Every structure is written in structure tokens, then in C-alpha cells.
């Protein structure tokens, strides 16, 4: 079965950003993708992101953790990405291995 391209029908499924329980990030999702935004004062070159199929770790060169934990469900690592927006927010796109809505990002 072919997967839909990420972003197909996004206008129909898009939801507003929701703050995480601890306030460290905002997120929204579609059945295929979860989007995260992390506001930080760190510089681009000082932040590292490690995405694994079942977990995520975002940390600084000073060994400060911005986000870490087990993901709600598995992701397709090769299709996930992270980048900075024009406002200095770290933006992540996590492509879900199993299309479904998530109740949370980190378990």
C-alpha cells in the first residue's frame, strides 16, 4: 500500500498548536505527521537533535537537554527532519510509522 505524500490533505486535518504538559514545546499532528516547535535562545550551531524510531533527544553543546523521551508511537527516521524557522524556533517534522492521531508526543 502506497503512503500518501506528507502534507496531502493537510488543510483538512490540520489542528492548532498545543503546548506540551510541561510547556517545553508546542505541537500539532495529522494522521501521518507530528509537528513540534521549541522556542530556545540557543544558537543553531549549538543544538543537536537525535531522532530514533521510538525516541527523541534534543540537546545543546553544553549538555543541556531541551527535549528527551520515548515517542508516543514509532516514526520513520529517514523521513523526519528538523530546521530553524525565521523567528528562531526549532521546528521538527516527525513522520509516523503508523498513520494515526497521537494523544501526546512524549510518553
C-alpha positions in Angstrom: 0.0 0.0 0.0 1.5 3.3 -1.0 1.8 6.0 1.6 0.3 9.4 0.9 2.8 12.2 0.5 3.3 14.2 3.7 1.1 17.2 3.5 -1.6 15.6 1.4 -5.0 16.8 2.7 -3.2 18.7 5.4 -5.6 21.6 5.3 -8.5 19.2 6.2 -6.6 17.6 9.0 -4.5 20.4 10.5 -5.1 21.3 14.1 -3.9 24.2 16.2 -0.6 24.0 18.1 -1.0 22.7 21.6 1.5 23.3 24.4 3.1 20.2 26.0 2.2 19.4 29.6 5.5 20.9 30.8 5.4 23.8 28.4 8.8 22.9 26.8 7.4 22.7 23.2 4.2 23.1 21.2 2.9 20.5 18.8 0.1 19.5 16.4 -0.4 16.5 14.2 -2.1 14.9 11.3 -2.6 11.2 10.9 0.7 11.0 9.0 2.9 13.6 10.7 3.6 15.3 14.1 5.0 18.8 14.1 6.9 20.3 17.1 8.1 23.8 17.8 10.7 24.5 20.5 11.4 28.1 21.5 15.1 28.4 22.5 17.7 31.1 22.9 20.4 28.7 21.8 22.2 29.3 18.5 21.7 26.9 15.6 25.2 25.5 15.8 24.8 24.8 19.5 21.8 22.4 19.2 21.8 18.7 18.3 18.9 16.5 17.5 18.9 12.8 17.6 15.7 11.1 16.4 15.4 7.4 16.7 12.4 5.2 15.7 11.0 5.3 19.2 12.7 8.2 21.0 14.0 11.7 20.6 16.7 13.7 22.3 17.4 17.4 21.6 20.4 18.8 23.5 22.9 21.6 23.4 26.7 21.6 23.2 26.6 22.5 26.9 24.9 19.1 27.6 21.6 20.8 28.4 18.6 18.8 27.4 15.8 20.7 25.6 13.6 17.6 24.9 14.1 13.9 25.6 11.9 10.9 25.9 10.1 8.0 24.3 7.8 8.9 21.4 4.1 8.1 21.6 4.5 5.8 18.6 7.3 4.9 16.2 8.5 7.3 13.4 10.3 6.7 10.1 13.7 8.2 11.0 14.8 8.7 7.4 11.8 10.9 6.7 11.9 13.1 9.8 13.6 16.5 9.8 14.4 19.4 11.9 15.2 23.0 11.0 15.0 26.6 12.3 12.3 29.0 11.3 12.7 32.7 10.6 11.7 33.5 14.2 14.5 31.3 15.8 12.2 28.4 16.7 13.4 24.9 16.3 10.8 23.1 14.1 10.6 19.3 13.8 8.6 17.2 11.5 8.2 13.6 12.6 6.7 11.1 10.0 4.7 8.5 11.8 5.4 4.8 11.0 1.7 4.0 11.6 -0.7 6.7 10.5 -2.9 7.7 13.5 -3.6 10.7 15.7 -1.3 10.9 18.7 -2.5 11.8 22.2 0.9 13.2 23.1 4.4 13.3 21.6 6.4 12.0 24.5 5.2 9.1 26.7 
